[in-house]
Amino acid sequence: MPAHVIDSHLFRDMYGTEPLRAVFADANLVQCWLDYEAALARAEAAEGLIPTEAAEEITARARVENIDFAALKEGIDETVHELVPLIRQLASRCEGDAGRYVHWGATTQDVTDTGLVLQLRQAHGHILHDLQALSGELAALARRERDTVMPGRTHGQHALPITFGFKVAIWLDEVRRHIERMHQVEPRLLVGQFAGAVGSLASLSERGPAVQARLMAELGLAMPAIGWHPARDRFAEYGVLLALVAATMGKIAHEIILLQKSEVAEVEEPYRRGKVGSSTMPHKRNPMLCEGILAEARLARGLVPTLLGAMEAEHERDWSAMHVEWAALPEICILAGGAVAHTLQAIRGLRVDRKRMRRNVDLLHGLMMSEAVMLRLGEFVGRQTAHEIVHEASMRAFEEERPLRDTLLEDEHVTRHLSAQEITDLLRPEAYIGLCTYFVDQVLANSTEE
């Protein structure tokens, strides 16, 4: 019975995706270990260390469907060892004397570390694919909403007008940096392990490097300069990167939640008939998809200290570090990958209420345009003096719930320099979006999504 939300039959799709769960399922884990053993046999046969026929037989039998999982579990419990029972099963299924050459010259961590790298390569592909799809959706959304004026907010309050496309372009630029980081990490992450008992390859001596080169070529992985049994920075770095990715997904989701608040109502996450917001309040349209993304991001972030702690491996090998990684890396991959997939879902179906955005711009009756008035007035009286004049007019407008235009026209310090028409023109939000559309175009010009 599943005991964690990631594997729960009821809740698992709220915390991840089926492709990522399949990557870290027992069957795929064991197959990755078997792939290593088969590739090792072929590499050693090519170097004349074991018979070619033995390598062929080992390869033919190294299939997960040939493994008795009940016996494997019983063997692990009995030996308190993760790999020996699998080696025994594989060897026993080989015909002739081929079984005697299984795992020749390797150590357990060679297999388990490389197996985990093979799993991470698969997970990496799924997450990167969804990030690239998200980048494309964000680019399309930024282009569509390039000119849609909305309130810009700082400290939770209306600040200056911006465009929704400008906000989305910032998200897009951040996602693209993550895609770049995902590519940059590949040469450091996708590295195999064949180092023997303490990393010195004493088992194969001078023939070791040649076998190692063939083995890594078989697996499609890079060769390390030296064994990395006690060096866990590769896995820790990838975990930190995934937490960064998840944090961005959480940021986007949180922004949607804020913009979906009833009193704001500028966007709404995908809604379909049958989606229920509350068991007792029939009217609710809650941002539950985005709340789930935010939860995934928070959970992923919490795994980073765990992976950093696993870097403190003792001497030439430390089983406790591996145990931490086996638990934390699959979880952070599934959570971060789930956050990306769910954010993609949210953006694809996002509802944008342009009319509400425009109405919200006018909510403060011109107060959002105070900077424009201040800077124009400052040309006559200086910036600081203009700030004090417009601040006083703004506070009266706010407290008396009146348009800023009215309080400005009542102040002779303003009307001495600015006409009524000029004040009216300065209070037009569309005239004070700055370079929002320019920056949207600049981000889109760097597009890799076409």
ABEGO torsion letter per residue (X at the ends): XBABAAABAAAAAAAEBAAAAAAABAAAAAAAAAAAAAAAAAAAAAAGABBAAAAAAAAAABBAAABBAAAAAAAAAAAGBAAAAAAAAAAAABBEAAAAABGBGBBAAAAAAAAAAAAAAAAAAAAAAAAAAAAAAAAAAAAAAAABBBBBBBGGBBBBBBBAAAAAAAAAAAAAAAAAAAAAAAAAABBBBBAEAAGAGAAAEAAAAAAAAAAAAAAGBBBBABBAAABAAAAAAAAAAAAAAAAAAAAAAAAAAAAABAAAGABBBBBBBGBBABAABAABBBBAAAAAAAAAAAAAAAAAAAAAAAABBBEABBAAAAAAAAAAAAAAAAAAAAAAAAAAAAAAABBBBAAAAAAAAAAAGGAAAAAAAAAAAAAAAEAAAAAAAAAAAAAAAAAAGBBAAAAAAABAAAAAABBAAAAAAAABAAAAAEAAAAAAAAAAAABAAX
